[in-house]
């Protein structure tokens, strides 16, 4: 691939939102901030705004993905909105077809559906979500096929029809942090998003597997790869490193099983984590881009050079909403400069 084709200017930028809750805030503030961010990045020229499904986590307010997407769609005009992702083992495919079919019917051409096969929660929460359902990750390929069936035009005599849903052909993406979904996305000819924002270990292997085995489909003629990237940008490198400690504390809390509500930044993480915890947090953020404008541009270009990604989708856990908005401004400036 030529240098021009791998240039950052040719790569789309998007947002993955978890509606983070602050230690002094509440879920209402988090959801309102999500809409403000969606409106902000829409004006900046970002391609899509996805919402992640997580449950039983006090610091994440994006659990009801379809409901939140309806709120975001009503408050924006053109940016594509979707799930990053719906954890399909938690749901009956028919229900997801109806939910996203409804969104597509109300906001045509703007809705897409990213699918994951992890529960996005602990085993107790997964049981509470499924109740008597036997949904599991092993059923994922069959669940994807069933969901596709409901979103396509209904056939004569079809016993179960998603209404709304049938004929909407909501675009599907497969998400993953290992090789399973890469192989399935290649087999089905669907775009693929790798969760390198928290699990970068198998990234290059998954990308290669997906591209090498991709089969063109009615949905997609050639492979399309999107990568998750933690974005922690500010006006200077020093300010970015300071603000990034909010994100580090959040993942440290995840490692420890503590509250995930965002905490204010600190001037040093020393004394807050043990060596093995520091290593775990650093592994989580291996793909992170942290710094001022020059460092952000260099970091994003390096990722594109190494992966030939078609699109980057950013997470951004900064304590103040204004700092989050600025971070996304700086990333778009890096792409355009």
N, C-alpha and C positions, 0 to 999 in steps of 0.2 A: 504494500500500500504506500502511496506517495506521501511525502511530508505535507503536501497541501491537504490531502484527504484526512490526515490525522491531526490537522490543526484544531486547536481548541475552538476557533471561531465557527467550525462546522459542526460542533457537538451541541445537542440540545441540553438545556438545563431545566431541572424540575425539582419539586419539593415533596418530601415525605414527612407528613405531620403526625405527631403523636399527642397533640394538645397537652403539652406538659403543664402540670399543676405546681405552683410555687408553694413554699412552706408558709407564706403569709397570705396566700390567695385561696381560691376555691375553684371548683370545676366550671362554674359560670364564667369566671374570668378567663380560664383556659380556653373555653369554647369561643368566647368573643374574640380573644387574641388570635385564634385560628382563622376566623373570618377576616380579621384585619390583615393578617399575613397573606391570605389568599388574594385579597384585593390588591395588596402591595406588589406581590410578585406577578400578578396579572398585568399590572401597569408597567412592570419592568421588562416584560416579554418572556417570562418563563412558560414552558410548554404545558406542563401538567402539575396538578396538585393532588397528591394521593394521601389517604388517611389509613393509618395502620390499626388493625384489630388486636387489642390486648384486653385481658379481663382480670379482675381482682387485683389491680395495681393502683394504689392510691395516688400515684403521681402521673397517671396517664388517663385522660378523659375522652379518648377516642374509641371507646368500646362499642358503641352503637353506630357502626360505620355508615350504614345506609341513611340513618336519620341525620347524622352530621353532614353527609354529602348533600342532602336536600337543603339544609340550612346554608351551606356554602354555595350551592348552585343558585339559590335565590338571591344571594348577595354579590354575585359576580356575573360577568357577561359573556366571556369567551374562553377562558382558560379551561382545559380539559380536566375533569375531576374523576377520581377513581379510588379504588381500594389498593392499599399496598401492605398487606392484602387482606382479603377475606380468607379466614382459615377454614377451608371447606369441610374438614372433618367435624367442625362444630355445628354444621347446618345441613338441613335437607336441601339438595340442589334446587328443588322446586321453589322453596321460599326465597332463595337468592335470586333465581330467575325472575320471580315476581317483584322483588324489591328493586333490582337494578333495571328490570323492564319498565317499572313505574318511573324511575328516575330518567331513563332514556326517553320515555314518552313525554315527560314534562320538559326535559331539556335536551332535545334531539341533537345528536352529533357531538355531545360534550362528555358523555359518560363512558367509562371503561372499567374493566373488572380484573384486577390482579388477584391471583389465587395462590394460596400457600397450603401446605399439607401438615404443618405443625399446629398444635392446639392454641398456641399463643397464651398459655396459662399453665397452672399446675394441675396435677391429676384430679384434685378435688373439684376445682373449678370446671375442668373439662367434663367431669361427670354431671355437675350441676347444669351445664349447658346442654348436654346431650340427653339427659334423663334416660329414657328407655331405648334411645337410638344406639345402634352398634357402630356408629361412624368411627373410623380409624384412618391413620395415615396409609394403611395398606389398601384402602378402598379408593384412594385419591384418583387414580386414572379412570376408574369407572364413574366416580362422582363428576369429574370434569366432562366426560363424554355425555352423561345424563344432563348436565347443565347446558352444554352446547345444544343438545336436542331440544330443550325447552325454549332456547333463545332463537332457534331457527323457525322459519314458517311452519305452522302446524300442518300435518298431513291429513288427508281425509280419513276419518275413522279413528284418529288419535284419541286414546282414552283420557289422557291427562294433558291439559293445555295450560300453559302459564298465561294468565290474563290479568294485567299487562305482562308482556314478556315475549310471547311468541312473535317471531318476525322482526324483533328489534335488532337482532344480531349484534348485541353489545360486544365490543372488542374484548377478547380475553388475552391476558398475559399470564405466564407462569413465573412464580417467584421461588427462590430457593437459596439455601446456604450450603448445599452439598451437590452431589452429582445426579441425584435421582431426577429432580425437576428439569435439569439441563437436558438429560436424555429424553424425557417426555416432551419437553418443548420442541426439541429437534424433530421428534417423531411426528408430532401434530402440526408442525409448521407454524408455531406461535412465537411471538416475541418473548424474550427471556430477561428477567431482572434478577441479578445476583445480590444477595444481602451482605455485600462487603462492608457495609457500614457497621456491622457488629461481628461478622464471622468471615474474615477475609482469607482464611487458611486455604480453601479449595478454589479460590477465585479463578486463577489462570487455568487450572485443570478443567473446571466447569465450562469456562468460555470456549476452550479448545474442543471439548467434547460436543458442545452445542453446535458450534460452527461446522465441525467436521461431519456431523451426522444430520444436519438440517435437511428436511424434505420440504420443498416449496408447497404451499397450500393456497386455497382460495383466499385466505386471510393475509398471507405474507409470502412474497416472492423470494426473499433472501433473509439470512439471519439478521436479527436486530437485538443488540445487547445494551442493557441499561445497568449501571453499577451504582450501588448505594455508597455515599461518601459523607462522613461527618464533617460539617463545615463550621469552623469556629474562627471567623474573620473579624478584624477590627482595623482601626486606622493605623496602628503600629503593631509590630511583632510583640512588644512588651504588653500592650493592652490586650491583645488576643490571648496570650499565654495566661494572663490574669483571669480574663473572663472564662477561659476554657476550664478553669478549676470547678466551675459549677457542673459541667458535664462529667468531669472525673469523679467528683463526689457522688453523682447520681449512679454511676456504674459501680463505684465502690459499695454503695448501699445495695445495689442489686446482688453483688457478690456475697454480701453479708446477710442478705434477706431482710434488710431494714426498709424503712419508708423511702419511696422513690420520689417524694416531693422535692422539687429543685431548691437547693440552698444557695445563698449568696456566694460569690467568688471569694477566694482567700488568696493571700499573697504567697503562700507556700503550702504544698501538700505534705511536706515533711512533718512527721508526727501524727498525721491523720491516717496513714496506711502502713501496713507491714510490707516487707519486701515482696512476699509472694502475692499480696493484694495489688501492689504497684505493677507487678508483672502482668497480672490478669487484666488490669485496666488498660495498660499499654498495648496488650495483644488485641483487646477490643477495639482500640482506636488506631490500629496499624495503618488504616487507610485515611485517617483524618488529615484534613488540610487546616492547619492552624497558623495564623500570622496576619501581617499587614498586606497591603495590595500586591507588592512584588512577590512575596512569599506565596500568596494565594495563587497568583497567576502561574508561577513556576510549579507549584504542587499539582494544580489541575492539569497543566500541560504534560507533566511527567506521567500522570495516570493515563491520560489519553495516548501518549506515546507507547506506554507499556502494554496497553490492553486493546487499543483501537476501538474503544467503546463508542457506541452511537449516541449515548445519552448518559448524563450523570444526574442522579437524584439525591438531594441533600437532606440530611437531618441536621438540626441545629438546636442544641439545648443550652441556651444562654438565659441568665436569670431575668434580665429586663427585656420586655417586649421590644423596646426601641433598639436595643443591641442586636436582637434577632433580625429586625428589619434592615439594619445597616449591614449585617453580615451578608444577606442575600443581595443587597445593592453592590457590594464589593465583588462578589462572585460574578455577577453579570457584567460589571465593568471589566473584570479580568478577561472574560470571553470576548468582549467587544474591542478591547484595546490592542 
